[in-house]
């Protein structure tokens, strides 16, 4: 019987394999995690006591750390982000020596006195109940363990710490330009990420973050006249009057000078909060989605502003929830369901910065700007929040994918129909790609770009164009499916750009490694040219040239003198596949593959040259061709005979 069962099982497996190979059954790309994939896990239990007069707090932290890796860990690292806000820190020095410093930092930190700097100091640290030795270098704490953390083992770290909140400079701090008292991001000792590449104890110089998923239980003791807003779920709203007073309900506030706010969030990799005595709190419900919370100042909204100006700004915040609900509905439909119960939009910080289950944004803006920054930061929730790739080395995934989507979300929310919302990003890319060495590859440590401009264009601009141009290669509907599958397959994990490419390959049936290598890891550019158009009897020979180094599949639209159009599609041989016709009202003709080593390609069409009005490479303008002037051939106007008087 066992023999027969084994023979039957083998036959079934063989049949399934044949069906997969022949394409009758395709593997589900939503199960596309890498073989042997693992990730670390954390559970933070923190309690802090805030001194709002001194801008300091004392805290305790218990961290339960689960080593799901196959490695034995003999040391661990923590981030102490507030230490960056001190004269001659790496953040300060970098800002004063880089060619194009951020105006938010510039040379501010070097002039801070002892009351304006930030710091995080560790008083005691234990591992599994035993005191351990540690060293602090700038924003990094290194802990030497008495006993290793074995694969599959849990370790408990307990610490007492104290901190001073820096004057608001970059993202975090006190007393921002709009008068918000505390914008508390990167405020606690945070264990560094550990993955298949080892530890990532990256000093905090200015930019991106990367951390393991887990649970945060946070208790905050603060003066009772402060309203606390957080990217987390409040556990004791009745005690603190969190919206209950306005509903006429009884609030059982404990006596004393301070209130205790208790928060909990799960499947997250960070915890942000803010506090101010003047915060107004309103809510809005996304149908079949999260409860949205909005925290903004009402008196005054803008420093030294007139009463009329303050009223206008307050009205914009009152209108913001409607747009935010619409944006969440768009993202839920087009990418996948937002997985948390709440999301908070909080006035604070120095511009706009994404955090888990919430964002800090400045509020003194026009309505369009206020909605725009809110949309950008909430779109981050799907990428920075839920997918959580290593932003330090691949900031283009989170920033680029967010920048791509937010254009379409904003169009939908405002009811606009911009034909190519990425057009200005193509112009921005062309500026740096033709600037003579200013551009740098996308896969670089975010703090190691030579200029802020190079970082911004690689992460935001080229990251967004990575997707828009991929839609040109595989088709827009296929790209949309790939994004949904990517989100479904990798949520609460840490995918890479190659993980996304694998899913796009499954969805499209193409090989796309060439695209990733060229666009992400090099600065090679695209430039295709219509070199010549020659009559050949009843046919026309169009000679195309790859002028620059990056190869691409080509679409050539030929418009006849009667205004009808035909699109000739030339796949790349290295794609090992073709996309379907995206032009519902135009004829689509697929031609032979273009082998990328050949700089020229002769496109022969069954149409006399005299019947052709216009020829254009890439009529949808989704290919990042750095010189579009040579993409178009226009038939010369007929000569007009003139008579002498």
WOUR-V83558 format. One record per pair of residues at least 6 apart in sequence whose ideal C-beta (glycine too) atoms are under 6 Angstrom apart, sorted by the first residue. I is the first residue (numbers start at 1). GAP is how many residues later the second one is. If there is no record, write none. Layout:
i->{I	I}
gap->{GAP	GAP}
This chain:
i->{19	29	29	29	30	30	30	32	32	32	38	38	40	40	40	41	41	42	42	42	43	43	43	44	44	45	45	46	46	47	47	48	48	48	49	49	50	50	52	55	55	56	57	58	59	60	61	62	63	64	65	66	67	67	67	70	72	72	73	74	74	75	75	75	76	77	77	77	77	77	78	78	78	79	80	80	80	80	81	81	81	82	82	82	82	83	83	83	84	84	84	85	85	85	85	85	86	87	90	90	90	91	91	92	92	94	95	95	96	99	100	100	100	104	104	105	105	108	116	117	118	118	119	120	120	121	122	122	123	124	125	125	125	126	127	127	128	130	132	133	134	134	135	138	139	139	140	140	149	161	165	166	167	168	168	168	171	171	171	172	172	172	173	174	176	178	178	179	180	180	180	181	182	182	183	183	183	183	184	184	185	192	192	192	193	193	193	193	200	202	205	207	207	208	208	208	208	209	210	210	210	211	213	213	213	215	216	216	217	218	218	219	220	220	221	221	222	222	223	224	224	225	226	226	227	228	228	229	229	229	229	230	230	231	231	231	231	231	231	232	232	232	232	233	233	233	234	234	235	235	236	238	240	240	241	243	244	245	267	268	269	270	270	272	274	274	278	278	279	280	280	281	282	283	283	284	284	284	285	286	286	289	289	289	290	290	290	290	291	292	292	293	294	295	296	296	296	297	298	300	301	301	301	302	302	316	316	320	323	323	324	326	327	327	327	327	330	330	335	335	335	336	336	336	340	343	344	345	345	346	347	348	349	351	352	352	352	353	354	354	354	356	359	361	375	375	375	376	379	379	379	380	383	383	383	384	386	387	387	388	389	389	389	391	392	393	394	395	395	396	396	396	397	399	399	399	400	400	400	403	403	404	404	407	411	411	420	422	425	425	425	428	429	429	429	430	432	432	432	433	433	433	434	439	440	440	441	441	442	442	442	443	443	449	465	466	468	469	469	470	471	472	472	474	474	475	475	475	478	478	481	482	482	482	485	486	486	501	501	504	505	509	510	510	511	511	514	518	518	524	524	525	525	525	526	526	526	526	526	527	527	527	527	527	528	528	529	529	529	530	531	531	532	533	533	534	535	538	539	539	540	540	540	541	541	542	543	544	545	546	551	551	552	553	553	554	555	555	555	556	556	557	557	557	557	558	558	558	559	559	559	560	561	561	565	566	567	567	567	568	568	568	569	570	570	571	571	572	572	573	573	574	581	594	612	613	614	615	616	616	617}
gap->{6	456	474	477	455	458	459	457	470	471	30	31	28	154	172	25	173	23	170	172	21	171	172	19	172	17	172	15	172	13	172	9	11	172	9	172	7	172	171	110	119	108	106	104	102	100	98	96	94	92	90	88	6	82	86	81	76	78	76	71	74	68	69	70	67	63	65	115	122	124	63	111	113	111	40	59	61	109	58	105	123	36	37	38	81	36	55	56	7	55	120	24	32	33	81	84	31	23	48	113	115	114	115	17	18	111	6	10	11	352	351	352	353	66	246	64	65	61	51	49	46	48	45	43	69	41	37	39	37	36	7	9	34	32	18	30	28	16	11	11	7	9	7	65	64	65	61	63	6	28	9	7	6	6	7	8	14	178	182	11	13	14	10	8	7	184	186	124	96	167	168	95	92	93	91	165	166	177	89	90	87	7	8	9	7	17	18	19	10	190	242	239	240	183	184	187	238	182	180	181	182	58	54	56	279	51	49	55	47	45	53	43	8	41	37	39	36	53	35	34	35	52	49	51	52	33	47	45	66	115	117	33	43	41	113	124	125	126	127	31	33	39	125	31	32	109	8	29	27	29	26	6	19	21	10	38	7	6	225	88	119	85	86	83	72	74	19	21	16	16	18	14	12	8	10	8	37	41	6	39	42	39	43	49	48	51	52	53	51	32	51	51	51	51	21	51	67	50	16	10	9	12	13	11	62	51	54	50	48	90	50	87	48	51	82	86	79	82	47	148	152	148	151	152	17	14	14	14	29	14	16	12	11	11	9	21	25	7	23	26	30	29	18	12	31	34	35	30	23	26	27	22	15	18	19	14	105	103	108	106	8	105	106	7	54	52	103	51	64	46	63	67	100	60	61	64	63	64	66	57	61	60	63	14	7	10	201	46	36	39	40	33	32	36	195	196	6	7	25	6	92	193	192	84	9	14	80	82	16	20	78	77	78	6	159	53	154	153	155	9	8	150	151	34	105	104	105	107	29	30	26	21	22	25	18	14	17	11	15	8	7	68	65	67	64	65	60	6	32	25	26	23	25	101	22	24	26	98	99	20	21	98	99	100	18	89	16	18	101	103	12	14	11	9	100	7	74	70	65	67	65	67	69	61	63	61	59	57	55	53	21	45	71	18	19	16	12	14	63	12	61	8	10	59	62	8	54	57	6	54	55	51	50	52	21	21	16	19	21	21	23	35	21	21	24	7	22	22	24	20	22	22	7	7	23	22	20	18	15	16	14}
